[in-house]
Each structure stands twice: as structure tokens, then as C-alpha cells.
Amino acid sequence: MQKYVTTALVALSLCFAACGGDKNEKPFIELPPENHPSDMSGTVEVTDRAYTIKLQAPTPAYAVKIESVWVVGDEIWVISKLSEKTSGMVAQVVTEISDSVSLKLPDISPVYYVIGKQIGPDQVGVKFIDSLSVIQEGMNTGEQVWPKK
């Protein structure tokens, strides 16, 4: 039993070292004044979190890829792009497609924007848009947090 505990502790230590856990890293982010949350404190607690977009596609020819993540006001926007392979034949079978990124951000439910034609049923928190121009005004007031510029 002790052998397994020791192995687990070593693996956990390696994981922390590989993840780059900085002892000076603050568990808060400072937001610019125009992005303060509704309590207007300007400082919000952050946590590690996976942001995952999942969609039901009519065929396996579809793919979704997260392109960027933004903090806009008191919201987190995850912007994805939907694509479809147009060459060859594909089976007509409903397929779950997804993409995910892990980030250290405030624990706020994100809004997922998907650039492309809507596929599958409506989902809470997922909005299909034709192009970035639909949300550009909000992006101009926000801050891109992934990928880092």
C-alpha cells in the first residue's frame, strides 16, 4: 500500500511541476475598469476550469474548434468555429463533436459563440453567429485571454 501512495505522490509532484505552478501566482486577476464585474471591485477570484463546447452534428464530417476566449464585462465568451469536410461520402449518423481548453479564469458560466450555421438542437449558453462582426463591438470592449496575444 505504501508503494502506491509514494507513487501517487511522485506523480502528483511531477504534474504540478509540469503544469508550471508558480508559487507567486495570484489566485485573482485584475480586470480593466471597463471589465469590472457587477460588484465593481475590480478583483475576482479565479480557478482552473475546462471550457468545453459540445455539439450534436448530423454527420462525422463536422468539426468544432475553439478559436479564442474573451472576458467581456462580467461574462466569459468562448468563440468557436464550425467546419464541415466537403469531400467524399460520409455516414448520416448523429455525432457529438467537441473541443476544450483549460484556463484559470473567474468561475462564471461562459457564453459559447459558434461561427457557422446552426446544427443540432438549441442549447442553453450556445449562440450560433454568421461572423465575428456580430459580436465585434463587445470584443472591442473586452480582453482576449486565450490564446495570449
C-alpha positions as CSV (number, residue, x, y, z in Angstrom):
1,M,0.0,0.0,0.0
2,Q,2.8,2.4,0.9
3,K,4.4,1.7,-2.5
4,Y,1.2,3.0,-4.3
5,V,0.9,6.1,-2.0
6,T,4.5,7.0,-2.8
7,T,4.0,6.5,-6.5
8,A,0.9,8.7,-6.4
9,L,2.7,11.5,-4.5
10,V,5.6,11.4,-7.0
11,A,3.1,11.5,-9.9
12,L,1.3,14.4,-8.3
13,S,4.5,16.3,-7.8
14,L,5.5,15.8,-11.4
15,C,2.1,17.0,-12.5
16,F,2.5,20.2,-10.5
17,A,6.0,20.8,-11.9
18,A,4.8,20.2,-15.5
19,C,1.8,22.5,-15.1
20,G,4.2,25.3,-14.1
21,G,2.6,26.0,-10.7
22,D,4.2,29.4,-9.8
23,K,4.3,30.0,-6.1
24,N,4.0,33.7,-6.7
25,E,1.0,33.3,-9.0
26,K,-2.1,35.1,-7.5
27,P,-5.5,33.3,-7.4
28,F,-7.0,36.6,-8.7
29,I,-6.9,38.5,-11.9
30,E,-7.1,42.3,-12.1
31,L,-9.6,43.4,-14.7
32,P,-9.5,46.7,-16.5
33,P,-12.1,49.3,-15.2
34,E,-14.5,48.7,-18.2
35,N,-14.5,44.9,-17.5
36,H,-15.2,45.0,-13.7
37,P,-17.9,42.5,-12.6
38,S,-21.2,43.9,-11.3
39,D,-19.8,44.3,-7.7
40,M,-17.3,46.7,-9.2
41,S,-14.4,45.5,-7.0
42,G,-12.1,45.0,-10.0
43,T,-10.6,41.8,-8.5
44,V,-12.3,38.4,-8.9
45,E,-11.2,35.0,-7.7
46,V,-10.0,32.7,-10.5
47,T,-10.0,28.9,-10.7
48,D,-8.7,26.3,-13.1
49,R,-11.6,25.3,-15.4
50,A,-12.1,23.5,-18.6
51,Y,-14.2,25.3,-21.2
52,T,-15.8,22.7,-23.5
53,I,-18.1,23.2,-26.5
54,K,-20.1,20.2,-27.4
55,L,-22.5,20.0,-30.3
56,Q,-24.6,17.3,-32.0
57,A,-23.6,17.1,-35.6
58,P,-25.7,15.3,-38.3
59,T,-22.6,13.6,-39.7
60,P,-19.0,12.9,-38.6
61,A,-17.9,15.4,-41.3
62,Y,-18.3,18.3,-38.9
63,A,-15.7,19.7,-36.5
64,V,-15.7,22.5,-33.9
65,K,-12.6,24.3,-32.8
66,I,-12.2,26.9,-30.0
67,E,-10.5,29.9,-31.6
68,S,-10.4,32.4,-28.7
69,V,-11.6,33.2,-25.2
70,W,-12.5,36.7,-24.0
71,V,-13.5,38.4,-20.8
72,V,-16.2,40.9,-21.8
73,G,-17.8,42.9,-18.9
74,D,-18.8,40.2,-16.4
75,E,-19.0,37.5,-19.0
76,I,-16.6,35.0,-20.4
77,W,-17.0,34.4,-24.2
78,V,-15.7,31.2,-25.8
79,I,-15.6,31.7,-29.5
80,S,-15.5,28.6,-31.7
81,K,-15.6,27.9,-35.4
82,L,-17.7,25.1,-37.0
83,S,-16.4,23.5,-40.1
84,E,-17.5,20.7,-42.4
85,K,-15.4,18.5,-44.6
86,T,-17.0,18.6,-48.0
87,S,-15.0,16.0,-49.9
88,G,-16.1,12.3,-50.1
89,M,-19.0,10.5,-48.7
90,V,-19.9,10.4,-45.0
91,A,-22.4,8.4,-43.0
92,Q,-25.5,10.1,-41.9
93,V,-25.2,9.4,-38.2
94,V,-25.6,11.9,-35.4
95,T,-22.2,12.5,-33.9
96,E,-21.1,14.5,-30.8
97,I,-18.2,16.9,-31.7
98,S,-16.3,18.9,-29.1
99,D,-13.3,21.0,-28.3
100,S,-11.9,22.1,-24.9
101,V,-9.4,24.5,-23.4
102,S,-8.3,24.7,-19.7
103,L,-7.8,28.1,-18.3
104,K,-7.5,29.9,-15.0
105,L,-10.4,32.4,-15.1
106,P,-13.3,33.6,-12.8
107,D,-15.9,30.9,-12.1
108,I,-18.5,32.3,-14.4
109,S,-20.7,30.3,-16.8
110,P,-19.4,31.1,-20.2
111,V,-21.3,32.1,-23.3
112,Y,-20.3,30.0,-26.3
113,Y,-20.4,31.7,-29.7
114,V,-20.1,29.4,-32.7
115,I,-19.3,30.8,-36.1
116,G,-21.2,28.8,-38.6
117,K,-24.7,27.6,-39.5
118,Q,-26.6,26.1,-36.6
119,I,-26.6,22.3,-36.4
120,G,-28.5,20.2,-33.9
121,P,-30.9,21.4,-31.3
122,D,-30.8,24.7,-29.4
123,Q,-28.5,24.6,-26.3
124,V,-28.5,26.9,-23.4
125,G,-25.5,29.2,-23.5
126,V,-24.6,28.4,-27.1
127,K,-25.2,31.0,-29.8
128,F,-24.6,30.5,-33.5
129,I,-23.4,33.6,-35.4
130,D,-22.6,34.2,-39.1
131,S,-19.4,36.0,-38.4
132,L,-17.3,37.8,-35.7
133,S,-18.8,41.1,-36.9
134,V,-21.9,40.2,-35.0
135,I,-20.1,40.4,-31.6
136,Q,-17.2,42.7,-32.6
137,E,-18.5,45.6,-30.6
138,G,-18.3,43.5,-27.4
139,M,-14.9,42.2,-28.3
140,N,-13.6,45.7,-28.7
141,T,-14.5,46.4,-25.0
142,G,-13.3,43.1,-23.8
143,E,-9.9,41.4,-23.3
144,Q,-8.7,38.3,-25.1
145,V,-7.4,35.9,-22.5
146,W,-6.7,32.9,-24.8
147,P,-4.7,32.5,-26.9
148,K,-2.5,35.2,-25.4
149,K,-1.6,37.9,-27.9
